[in-house]
């Protein structure tokens, strides 16, 4: 497996980005930062209409549900597949994604028009564009996507792409309610990936028995699971600011610790494989429709009846 980690250029030893620390909800003038791809992009010889690119957007506004951790491990998976990508991070104060992947581009959400233009322009270059959006701006995400990205993306400027909304779910009623709201707003104009994060609870009973899940399954959502990382391993990840792909190759770490990290990564990659059609670009002809996955009607066994989620 290829790995672009450089021990002499460890992310946690790097100087901070030249981005101003912005108060929550206040966006100042966009700071300049170098535009660097996580891996050099290969030249696309095929016609734009032959490739359905992927725009991946975190669509959960609740904080602390594992959005950045998901994207960090998603990047490792894409690197293993040798799939070029561009990641955007909009958090100037606590950019976890940028801490682990310094090549992430900073996207200042001050102007929705500028954000849309930057994303659509990048979709002309990269087959996968992912955005770890700020939690507080998620309430405006459906309107912004409808007015800026999904509408403009139908033109020649962005070529052919499909957006996947990534919903992080925990045993938390707020997160489930937000998932249902955004699903009803955007409907089948986008694809849906539900990530059940088990970091605090081994079940997602609130979500499993919710109206939000029924709606998402009706829209063809795919559900995957992200297991809890043992606290001792999580401490190693946070202390070193290194991805799992680099840590599992570090012989200075105890063998059993590396094995546990490798096991977690392998299981997570297996989950991502079940949703690869929502995460990777696809090659289609002009007449071929974008494939969608069919799901049976929701038939969960209610045990706790969540209220309006």
VENPEUR-V750832 format. One record per pair of residues at least 24 apart in sequence whose C-alpha atoms are under 6 Angstrom apart, sorted by the first residue. I is the first residue (numbers start at 0). J is the second residue. Records with the same first field share a line. If there is no record, write none. Layout:
BEGIN
I->J ; J
END
This chain:
BEGIN
0->79
1->79
11->240
20->91 ; 92
26->109
29->107
34->104
35->102
36->85
37->102
38->83
40->83
47->158
48->159
49->282 ; 283 ; 284
50->281 ; 282
51->159 ; 160 ; 280 ; 281
52->126 ; 127 ; 160 ; 280
53->127 ; 160 ; 161 ; 162 ; 280
54->128 ; 129 ; 162
55->129 ; 162 ; 163
56->129 ; 130 ; 164 ; 165
57->131 ; 165
58->164 ; 165 ; 166
59->166
60->134 ; 137
67->96
84->125 ; 127 ; 128
85->128
86->128 ; 129 ; 130
87->130
88->131
89->132 ; 133
99->240 ; 241
115->147 ; 148
119->157
123->157
162->189
163->189 ; 190 ; 191
164->191
165->192
166->193
167->194
168->194 ; 195 ; 196
169->196
170->203
175->206
176->308
179->211
187->218
191->220
192->220 ; 221
193->222
194->222 ; 223 ; 224
195->224 ; 225
196->225
197->226 ; 227
198->227
208->301
209->308
210->308
211->308
213->297
219->292 ; 293 ; 294
223->270
END
